[in-house]
Amino acid sequence: SASVLQFAAYGFDVALEEIFPTWFKGGTVVLRPTEMFSSFANFAQFIEQQQITVLTLTSAYWHEWMVAVSQSYSTVPQSLRLLTVGGDTVLPETVTMWQQLVGDRITCLNAYGPTEASVTAIVYDVRNYQPEKTNTVLIGRPVDNTEIYILDSNLQPVPIGVKGELYIGGERLARGYLNRPELTKEKFIANPFNNAEKLYKTGDLARYLADGNIEYIGRIDNQVK
C-alpha cells in the first residue's frame, strides 16, 4: 500500500488530499518532523528511511530541491513512485532537470485546482513535456467527475488556441462559501449549458491546445493565488 508524506500544513487544502484518500485506501500517512526541513539532504533521507512512495510538493520547493540534487547536495529517493507538484506555475527548467535526473522512473504530475473544486481539478504528466514544442508546462486534462470550460466574457466557449476564463463544474464542485451568500453568488454561477448545475468562476486565464491539453496563462486580476 502507499506511504504518503504529510508535507502540506494542515491549513492548506492539499493536506486533505494527503491524509484522507490515503486512509480511505488503507495507506499510511507519515507525519512530517520539523527537522526534516533543515536541509534538502535531510528531506530526501527522511523520505528514504520512511519508504515514502507518494509525495506532494509546492512548485517552488520542488524547484529548489531539484537545484540541490543537480548540485549533488541531495538525492531523489529510490522509494518514491509518484510526485505531484502544484500551487504555483511549474518552471520548464525544473521539468528539464527532473527528466535528466529521474527519467521515467517516477510518475510526476503537475496539478491545478482550487479548494472550491475539491483541490485538484486538472493534471498533466510532466514526463510528456517537450520543450521544443512549448515554452510552458501545461496543466493538462480534467480529472474524473470534473468539467472544464474556457469561456469568453459572454460565457461562450472560445475556439482552440484562444484564451478565455477557466470555469469548473461537475460533481466535485463545492456548494459555495459558508455564510457568504454574496460571494457565493458571484463565484458560483449558473451553468449556461445546464441550468441545473453550477460553475465555479476561477479568475484564471487558460486556453485549449489542439491535443486537448490546457495551458494556464495567468490571472484576469491581480490576486495572488
Disulfide bonds with the S-S distance in Angstrom:
none
